Amino acid sequence: QVQFVESGGGLVQPGDSLRLSCVVSGSIFSIYGMGWFRQAPGKQRELVASITNSGRTNYADSVKGRFTISRDNAKKMVWLQMNSLKPEDTAVYYCNYGGDTVPDRRSWGQGTQVTVSS
């Protein structure tokens, strides 16, 4: 079973930046699209950014121009650079297959908490 382990979250002020990391194991990784998802309290999980195996990216309208997703197939890692953070970005962030690859519903990790507050 594929495993996703997220890290890098924290408590920051509006306008600050964070870089989230995801390490993938139990997968050949390089053939799959990857995504970053987030879930705020009482809300559904939503896809915020995705990247195909060849590096094409897509972003939710709410984060366009502020977030950047990247990957390294050799390291089997995915990152999410988050700039100009807003309070509404507060959520638990998860990585999984995404974009043109369907998420593995059995393999959601614990995620990493991002809290944006002044």
Buried (B, 14 or more C-beta within 10 A) or exposed (E): EBEBBBBBBEEBEEEEEBBBBBBBEEBEBEEBBBBBBBBBEEEEBEBBBBBBBEEEBBBBEEBEEBBBBBBEBEEBBBBBBBBEBEEEBBBBBBBBBBBBBEBBEEBBBEBBEBBBEE
